[in-house]
Structure formats: structure tokens, C-alpha cells
Amino acid sequence: MSDQPESVLFTYLAPFVGVLLVAVGIGAAVPGGYALIQDEISTCGEPTIAVEGPEATERRFNETTPQVARFEFEELSTAEQTAFTEALSDPRGEAHVSGDFPNAVQFRNGSIVRYEGQRHYVTVVSENPCFDAAPLQFPLGVFAIAFGVVGILTPPLYRKLVALEASADS
């Protein structure tokens, strides 16, 4: 054994608390940081609609008359019309509604839109809500990470300080 005094606080407890702070800091900083930049990198707040082709719509409602809202294409808002035509040309049949969406409730329940004389079934497939985070979540998370790193580095710093004291005494 060495003749240097060992401190349980600085040797074991400080690094343990430091690791916990880093873990909590990561848990706070990642979603907090995402909340800050989500508008630039995602379609936050823009619902996604799916539009079925006329053949699929006819198969779906072959023998029944559905109790869903019906619209003519011209009755839709500009944003809805744009998303509808984009979805028709999309291989998956989906598009984001960017802008005014007055028929959102009817589209969520499924609707039929008549376009160029053909019926198309339209529904909202994803709401794409924005992630909300507390305003201080990101900076507090970063602070917790930095403070945790200091805690993790405490044992080597403590040993150096003890060695410095020992060399100063001799």
C-alpha cells in the first residue's frame, strides 16, 4: 500500500456522481438540442396525407357507399391541392400539407376527393407533431455534462494535488 491518504469522496464518489451527471446531461441535451433545430431538419407540424389511385379507391368501396366526407378538387385549399397532386405523383402516394389545412378533421377520418372525374380516397397518415422541450433543457444538459466530466476527472486531479503537496513538504 502507498503511504498517501486515500479519500473515498474524491476516489469513488465524485467519479460516480460525475458519470450520473453525464448520463442525465445527455438525456437532457439531446432532445433539448433536437427541439431547437427540428424546424430546419424535419417536417414538424406538417401532416402527411396518403392518396389512393382511382383503382384502389374503387376496390376499397366496391359495393358500399362510405359515410365519409366528399370534396371536389377545386374545393380544397391551395396547400391541400398541392399536397394532393404531389401525392398522386409520389410512388408511395404520400405528401406533406404545408400551409392552410381547413379540411384536416375530414381528412383524418378519410375522405373522397374527385379529381379529373375520378374518385380518390385521401387520409392523414401522420400528424408529424413538433417536439416540445423546456427552454433551458439544452443548456442545462450541456452544463450537467461538463460538470460530470469534472467529477470524472477528480481522482487524477486529486492524486496530482496530493503529490504536489507531498513534494512541497519534502
C-alpha positions in Angstrom: 0.0 0.0 0.0 1.1 3.5 -0.5 1.6 5.9 2.3 -0.6 8.5 0.8 -4.0 9.1 2.3 -6.9 8.0 0.1 -10.1 9.9 0.1 -13.2 7.8 -0.6 -15.0 11.0 -1.6 -12.5 12.0 -4.3 -11.6 8.5 -5.4 -15.0 6.8 -5.7 -17.9 9.1 -5.0 -17.0 12.1 -7.2 -16.5 10.0 -10.4 -19.7 8.1 -9.7 -21.7 11.3 -9.4 -19.9 12.6 -12.5 -20.9 9.6 -14.6 -24.5 10.1 -13.4 -24.4 13.7 -14.3 -23.1 12.9 -17.8 -25.8 10.4 -18.3 -28.5 12.8 -17.2 -27.0 15.6 -19.2 -27.0 13.5 -22.4 -30.6 12.6 -21.7 -31.5 16.3 -21.4 -29.2 17.8 -24.1 -30.1 15.5 -27.0 -33.9 16.1 -27.0 -33.3 19.8 -26.0 -31.0 20.3 -28.9 -33.3 18.5 -31.3 -36.2 20.8 -30.2 -34.1 23.8 -31.2 -33.3 22.6 -34.8 -36.3 20.4 -35.7 -37.9 23.1 -37.8 -34.9 23.2 -40.1 -34.4 19.4 -40.5 -37.9 17.9 -40.4 -41.5 18.4 -41.5 -42.5 19.3 -38.0 -46.1 20.5 -37.9 -46.9 19.4 -41.5 -49.3 16.5 -41.6 -48.7 13.8 -44.2 -51.6 12.6 -46.4 -51.9 9.5 -48.5 -53.9 9.5 -51.7 -55.0 6.2 -53.3 -55.4 5.9 -57.0 -58.8 5.5 -58.6 -58.4 1.8 -59.0 -57.6 1.2 -55.3 -60.4 3.5 -54.3 -62.9 1.5 -56.4 -61.6 -1.7 -54.9 -61.9 -0.3 -51.4 -65.5 0.9 -51.9 -66.6 -1.6 -54.5 -70.0 -2.5 -53.1 -70.5 0.1 -50.3 -71.1 3.8 -50.2 -68.8 5.1 -47.5 -70.0 7.6 -44.9 -67.0 9.9 -45.4 -66.6 13.5 -46.5 -66.6 14.1 -50.2 -64.8 17.0 -51.9 -64.3 18.3 -55.4 -60.6 19.1 -56.0 -61.4 22.7 -56.5 -63.0 22.9 -53.0 -59.6 22.1 -51.4 -57.3 24.9 -50.1 -54.1 25.6 -52.1 -51.9 23.7 -49.7 -54.3 20.7 -49.8 -54.4 20.8 -53.6 -50.6 21.0 -53.8 -50.2 18.0 -51.4 -52.9 16.1 -53.3 -51.2 16.4 -56.7 -47.7 15.7 -55.1 -49.1 12.5 -53.5 -50.5 11.4 -56.9 -47.1 11.7 -58.5 -45.3 10.2 -55.4 -44.5 6.4 -55.7 -45.8 5.8 -52.2 -48.8 8.1 -52.7 -47.9 10.4 -49.8 -47.1 14.2 -49.4 -46.9 16.8 -46.7 -49.5 19.5 -46.4 -47.5 22.7 -46.0 -49.8 25.5 -45.1 -53.5 26.0 -44.5 -55.3 22.7 -43.9 -59.0 23.6 -43.3 -60.2 20.0 -44.1 -57.8 18.3 -41.7 -60.6 16.8 -39.5 -62.4 15.3 -42.5 -59.1 14.0 -44.0 -58.2 12.3 -40.6 -61.4 10.3 -40.8 -60.8 9.6 -44.5 -62.3 11.5 -47.4 -63.0 11.1 -51.1 -61.8 13.7 -53.5 -63.0 13.8 -57.1 -60.1 14.8 -59.3 -60.3 14.9 -63.1 -63.6 12.9 -63.0 -62.1 10.1 -60.8 -62.6 9.4 -57.1 -59.5 9.2 -54.8 -59.5 8.1 -51.2 -57.5 10.5 -49.0 -56.5 10.2 -45.4 -53.9 11.7 -43.0 -51.3 9.0 -42.3 -49.0 11.0 -40.0 -49.6 14.2 -37.9 -45.8 15.0 -37.6 -46.1 16.9 -34.4 -43.4 19.2 -33.2 -41.3 18.1 -30.2 -41.6 20.5 -27.2 -38.8 20.9 -24.8 -38.3 23.3 -21.9 -36.3 26.4 -23.0 -33.4 25.6 -20.5 -33.3 21.9 -21.2 -30.4 22.0 -23.7 -28.2 24.5 -21.8 -28.7 22.7 -18.5 -28.0 19.3 -20.2 -24.7 20.7 -21.6 -23.9 22.1 -18.1 -24.6 18.7 -16.5 -22.3 17.0 -19.0 -19.5 19.5 -18.3 -19.9 19.3 -14.6 -20.0 15.5 -14.8 -16.7 15.4 -16.7 -15.1 17.5 -14.0 -16.4 14.9 -11.5 -15.0 12.1 -13.5 -11.6 13.8 -13.7 -11.5 14.4 -10.0 -9.4 11.4 -8.9 -6.4 12.1 -11.2 -6.5 15.8 -10.3 -6.8 14.8 -6.6 -3.8 12.5 -6.9 -1.7 15.2 -8.6 -2.7 17.7 -5.9 -1.6 15.2 -3.1 1.7 14.5 -5.0 2.3 18.3 -5.2 1.7 18.7 -1.5 4.0 15.8 -0.7 6.7 17.2 -2.9 6.3 20.6 -1.3 6.6 19.1 2.2 9.8 17.4 1.4 
